């Protein structure tokens, strides 16, 4: 494990990376310029305090989570009889060695299925998320979890701790329920310590705190699971007025759910998963639970219909499965996940299982490799690998965010230098527009301000990879990730069709190399020496751009500033 006594350049680099990581999580509704100002205003005093901390204190040591009163629990055995298990048993016998899958392409459908999953659980409900907001849809999901707990279901909720602030009142109150436990993964420091001690922990252990749990999973009775790119928050479920992420999840039923549960258990019982009650300064008064229960019930009555949270089919999932009404596609599948050791015991020798499997599948592609990665930083190694596919005759198409659409300008700065090498290698490159004109509410999105967030990969229209990982250094080396590898031509083709709609000129910019004539013309008029051309369609008219389109002054300024920072490997 790296020493706390790291050199000054590394410390500075990781502090900046930490700030960028916080900005990436907090800036979903802010302009890049506002994000920087807000981040700097919040961080300036902490950075100044760091100077005193490093001189006056030794590194604060937090005991492992196992030192607290914390029981080790595990997923429900697959042999336990449940309504979901009984409904799936006949189908599993008809599809030996396979699991059932259903894509969740719209935010509304993804929210409804999560509510239905919570309502269908009779024994256990597990939730693991990088971000879990207590906003409108977040409270609807928490209300569903409380409903399950009130009906005897054991609820375990594991949330990454990216921010300094404590988790809000609702989760604090729910954690007093005898059937609900909330744990926080890799917290910065115990809240019973003051800000001075907490700040010391963050900055003297910056190597650990820049590493985050990026997994997203929800599992009912160890029989049904939802995995994919969505966190818990309004912008992931088509419920935000300012930003809507275009994302993709998949419902998984049958044997593969046990693999998702096994990964959850590893993180839940990890030495860096702390019970909320030992971290949070708020009062954990069981009497507050009744008040929060009433609040959540009223919230449900007020918002369930306007936000389309109620499942369209009121029939329980177990009944839908038994009657084959859920639209499951059965196929062989693999589940790959990082382990908590990637964060708790980082090593240069560690190889990420989901990234390794994706690399293997990519190298085996024969005809086509489609990539949807909102945060895309390929580095020279990635360009070499993708270029070798093109030279073998494989069509490689990549869809990522445009500078105008991204919620992480720092990552865009890390990506931008690789556009020209990618195009010279023969890769087709597309960048998602912030206001796509497509009426489709799938990966292509709707007419609202949008940002791409799905992480999906299609190999030869036979294999679909879907999960939480981007093609960037952070997914490979710093964050923990998960991925489902589904060997289904049916599902792979469905996502490939979504991809083709998403790269249409109404929805995304096509990025190409400028021709010699275009470069000569730019030089003759003194235009910026860009080697790229962006093409899109607006109101049935084709348009071309010489610089990142519709990005604005501040985003271009921020990109230039971030290009100067030494954090390329940590974006």
N, C-alpha and C positions, 0 to 999 in steps of 0.2 A: 504494500500500500504506500502511496507517495507520502513523503514526509511533510509535516506542516511547515517546515523551514524551507520553503521554496524560494528561488531567487526573485529579485525585484521585478525583472521583466515578465516572468511568468505570473507573478502576483498581479501586476498591472493588467496583463492580458486577460486573466481570469476574472478580475473585477469588472472589466469592461464587458466580458462575455456574460457575466452574471447580470449586469444592468440590461444588456440586450435581451437576455432570456426573460427578465421581468417585463421589459417593454413588450416583448412578443406575446406575453400572456395578458397584459393589462391594456393594450392599445387597440382593442378590437373596435372601439367606437371613436377613436381620436385620429386626427391627422398626424402624419409623422412629425411635423414641426411642433404641434401641441404635445405630442408624446415626449419628444426630447426635452422640451421646457419643463413639463411636469416631472419627468424622470430626474432631470438634473436638480430641480428644486427639492424633490424628495430625498435625493441621494447626497446632496452637497454636505449637509450637516453630518451624515453618516460617514462620508469619506474623510471629512475633517476629524471626526471622532476616531476614525481608524488610526490616524497618525498618533494620537495619544494612547490609544489602546495598545498598539504594537510596542510602544515604549514602556508603558506602565503595567501591563498585565501579561501573564502567560496565557497560553491558549486554554479557554474554558473547556472542560471535559464533561460531556453529557453521558450518563450511564446508559448502557444499552436498554432497549425496550423490555427485554426479558427481566431486568432488575425490578420492574414495577409489577403490581398485581395484575397480571395479564395471562389469561388462559390460552392454551394452544388449541385451536379448533380446526376442523377439516370439513371438506365437502360431504354432502350426504352420500352414503354408499349407493352405487347404481342399482344394487339389489333391493333397496328399500321401495316398498310399494307406494306409488303415488298416482294420482289421476293422469298426469302427463306421461309417466312411465308406462302405465297400462295402455294409454292411447297409442303410444309409439311402438309398443312391443310387436304388434301384428305387422306394421310397416317395416320394422327392422328385420323381421324374419323374411319378408318378401324382398328385401334389399340387403343381403348379407355383405358385411364389410363396407357398408356405405352409410352416410348421414344425409339428412334432408336440409335443403337450403332455400332461402327466399331473399332476394335482394330488397333493400329498403332505400329506394333512390330519393324519396322526397322527405323533407323535414317533417311534414305532417304525419306521414306514414311511420317514420322512425319514432316519433313521439307516441303515437297511438300504440305501436307494438310494444314499446317499453311499459306503457301503462297496462296493456293486456298481459304482459309477462309478469308484472308484479301481482296482478289480480289472479293469475293462474297458479302462482306458487302456493303449495300447501304445507311445505316443510322448511325450505330454505330459500333465501334470496340474497345473492351476492352482487355487489356493485363496486367497480374499480375504475377510477377516472382521474385524469390529469387535472381537469378543471371541473368543479361542481358549483355552479352559482345558485344562490337563493333568490333568483329572479322569478318571473311569472311561470315559465315552464318548469324551472327547477323546483318550485314549491308544489307544482302539480305532481311531479315525480316523487317528491318527498311525502306528499299526501298519500300516494299509492303505496309507498313503502310502509308508512304508518298503518294503513289499512291492513296490509299483510301481517304486520307485527301484532296488531290488535286481534287478528284471527289465528294467532299461535305460530306464525312463521318466524324463524330465526333470521334476522336481517343483519348482514355484515356490510359495512360501507367503508371503503379504503380510498382516501383522497390524497393526492400529492400536495405538499406544502410549499408552494412557490413564493408566496407573499409573506410579508412580516405580520400582517393583520391576523387576528384570531378568526376562526370560523364563526359564522354568525349565530344569532340566537336560536334559529329553528333547529339546526343540527345539534347544538348544545342541549336543547330541551329533549330532542328525540333520543339522544344518547343516554338519558335517564330511564328510558323504557326498558323493562326487563328482557325484551326480545330484540333490542337494537343495540349494536355496538358500532361506534365510529372510530376509525383509526387514521392517523396522519402519517404519511410515508416521508421519511427523510426530512424531518422538521429542522428549521434553522436553529432553534434553541428552545428550552423549556420556558414558558411564559411566566413562570413564577420568578424567574430572574428578571432584572431590570433591563432597560434598553441598552445600557452600557455593556452588560455581560452578553446580551443577545447579539449585539453588533460585533463584539469580539469574536464570538463563535462563527458568525458568517464570514468575516473577512480573514480570519486566521485559518479557516478550514474551507477556503473558497473552492478548492478542488472537488470536495464532496458536494458542496451546495450548488455548483453549476450542473450537477448530474441529477436528472429528474425522472420520475416514473411517468412515462408518456402513454402507458397502456390504457385501453378503453374496453371494458367488458361488463356485461350484466348477465347473470345466470340464475335460472329458476329451477329448483329441485334437482340440480345436476342433470337436467334433461334438455333444456332449451337455453340458448345463449345468443346474445347480440354482441357482435364485435364489428369494428370498423374505425372510421375517423372521427366520429362525433363525440365531443364532450357534452356535459350537461349545462346548457345555457340557451337563452332565447335565440341567439344568432345561428344556432345549429338546427333549430326546429322551425324555421320560417316564421319566427315570432318577434323579430326585432325590427324596429322602425328605421334603424340607421345602418345596419349591416346584416347581411345574410350569407352565411357560409354555404357553398355548394359542396355537398358531402355524400358519402355512400357508406351504408352499413349492410350487414347481412345477418339474417336470423339463421341460426344453426340448430338442428334438432337431432337427437340421437347420440351415438357413441362419442362423437367429437366433442360434445359438451363436457365430458369427463376430463378431457385434456385441458380445456379452458379452465375448469375448476381446479385442476392440479396446479396450474400456473398461479391462479388466484391464491391458493393456499400457501404457496411459497412466499408470496409477497406479504400476505396477511400475518404469517408467523415469523417474518423476518425480524432481525434484531434492530432494524431501523423503522419499524412500524409501531408507532406509539399510540396508546389509548388517548383519545381526545381529552379525557378528564385530567390527565397529568400535564397537559400542555396549555390548556385554555384558562385564561384568567376569569372567565365568567362564572357566575354561580350556577352550579348544577343542582338546582332545586327541583325535586320530582314534582312539586306542585305546579311548576311552570308547564309541565307536559299537558295537563288538561287545558290550559289556556291556549297553548300552541295547537293542540288537537282541534279546538273550536276555530282557531284562526285558519287552519288548513282546510277544514271542512267548508268554511265560508268562502275561502279562496277557490276551492273546487267548484262550488255552486256558481260563483261569479265568472270564472274564467274557463272552465272546461269546454263549454260550447263555443265561445268566441275564438278560442285558440285550438279548436279541433282536437282536443285531447282524448275525447271519448272514442273508443274503437268503433269503426263504422259497423262492424259485425259484432253485436252484443253477445253472441254465442261464446261461451268459454273456449279458450284455446284447445283444451283437451278434447272437447266435442268436435271442434273444427278439424283437428288432426285425425280423430277416429273416422270422420266422414270424408276425409281427404279433401277438405275445403280450404286448406291453408295455402295451397299452391306451392308445395315443397317440390324441389327438384333433387332427386337422390343421386349421390355421386361419391366416389372415393375422395378422401380429403386428408390433409396433414395440418397440424397446428404447431407453429413454431413461436417460441417466446424467449426473450432474454430472462435471465435469473436476477434476483436482487443483488447477487454478488457483483454484477457489473457496476453497481453503485457503492455497495458497502465495502468491497475489496477490489477496487479497480486494478487492472493489469494490462500492460501493453500486449500481452499474449492472448487476451480474450478475443474470441471471434463470435460475433453476434449470430445466433442460429437463424433468425428470420432473414437477416441480410445475406448470410451465407447461402441459404436455400434459394433466395431470389437470384443471386449471382449464378448459381448452378443452372437454374431454369433458363435464365437469360442466355447463357452460353450454349444451351441445347436448342435454342430457337432455330427453326428452319426457314420460316417464311416471313414472320411478322412479330414485332415486339412493341407493344403500346405501353406508354408510361403516363400516369397522372400523378404528379408530385408537386404540390403547391410550393414547397420549399425545396429547391433543386440546386445543389452545388456539387457538380460531378467530379471536379478536380481532374488532373491529367489522367489518372488511372481510369476514371469513368469514361472519359473521352476515348481513350485507347480501346476499352472493352466494347463500347458502342460502335466505334469505327470498324472494329474487326467484324462485327455482325454485318454491317453494311457491305463490307468487302466480300462477305460470303453470300451476298444476295438477299439478306434479311432486310425487310422494310422496317425502319425504326422511326417512330413518331412519338414526340414528347409534348405533353401539355403541362404548362406550369402557369403561375400567375404573371401578369404584366406588372410593371412598376405602378401603374395606376390602380390595380386591383389588390395588390398584396397588402396584408396587415403586418408584414415584417420587412420593412425597407432594408434593414441590415442584411437579411438573408438575400434580398434581391441584389444588393451590392456584391455579395459573395458569388452570386450566380452570373452576373453580367459579363465578367471577363471571359467566360467560357462559351459565349454564344458564337463568336466567330469560329473558334476551333471546332465546335460541334457541327456547324453548317459545312465547314470545309471537309469534315469527315463523312458527310453525306446524310447526316441526321436531319429529319424534318422537325421544325421547331414551331410551336404555337404558344401564344400567351393569352390567357383568359382576360376578357374585357371587364371593366367594373360595372358596366350597365348592359349586359347581354340582351339582345333583342329577341332571343328565342322564347317562344311560349312554353317550351318544355320545362317542367320543374324537376329535372333529374340533374345529372352532373352538369348539364348545360345551364341550369338555373332558370330564373324568371327575369322580369324586367326591373326588379328592385336592385339597389346597389349591392353588388355581390363580390365575394372573394372565394377563390377555389380553395377547398380544404380536403377533398377526397384523396386517398392514397391507394391507388389501384394499378395493377399491372396485368396485362393479357399477353399470353405466349401462344402464338399460332392459332388463336381462337379456340384453343383446346383447354388451356389452364388459366384460371383466374387466381390472382393473389390480391388479397384485400386485408387491410389492417390499419395499424397506426403509424407505420414507418414511412418517412420520406427518403428520397435519395440525396442524403446530405451527411456531412461528418457527424452531426449531433446524433442522428439516428444510429449511425454505425458504431460510434465510440462512447457517447456520453449518456444519452437517455436509454431507458429500457423500452422495448417495443414488442409488439406481437403481430402475427400474421396468420391468416388462414390460406392454405393452398388448396384450391378446389379443382379437381380434375373433371371438369364438366364442359364439353363443347357448347351445351345449351346456355349456361350462365356466362361463359366466356364470350359467346357471341352477343348476348344481351348487353354486356358492358362495352363490347367493341362498338355496337351500334350507338350507345350513349356517347362514346368517345367521338365517333364520326360527327354526331350532331354538335358536340361541344367544340370541335375544331372548325366548324363552318365559319365563314367570314362574318356572319351576323353575330357570332358569339365570341370568337377569339381572333386575335391578330395572327397572321402568318408572318413569320420572321424569315427573311432570306438575305443572302449576300448582295450588296450593291454591285451592279455591273460596272465594267470599266467606264462606260459612257456616263453612268450616273455619278461615279466618283469624279470624273473630269468636270462634269457640270457643277458639282458641289464646290470643287476647288475654284472654278471660274467666278463664282458669285461669293466666295468667301464664307461658305456655310461650314458648320462644324464638321470635322473630318470623320463622320461616322461611316463604318463599313457595312451598315445594316439598313434594311428596308422593312417597314411594317406595312402590311396590307390588310384591310378589312372592308366590310360593306355596311353602309348606313343608308336607309331609305332606298334600297335597291341600287345604290351607286357605289362603285368601288373607290376606295381612297388609299393613298399611300402616305407614309410618314418617314421622315429622315431621322427623328429622335424618338425616344420612348413616348408613345402617344398618350395624350390626356393626363400625363403624370403631374404637371404643374411644377412651378419653380421650387417649392419647398421639398418635394420628394426627390427631385433631381439634385438639389443641394445636399440633402441628407445622404443620398447615395454616394456622392462624391466624398463627403466626410467619412462615411463608414469604410470606404475603400482605403482610407489612410490608416485604419486601425488594424493592429496585428492579431485579428481574431478569426482568420479564415477557417482554421481547423475546428472552431467551436461554434459555428453558426448553425 
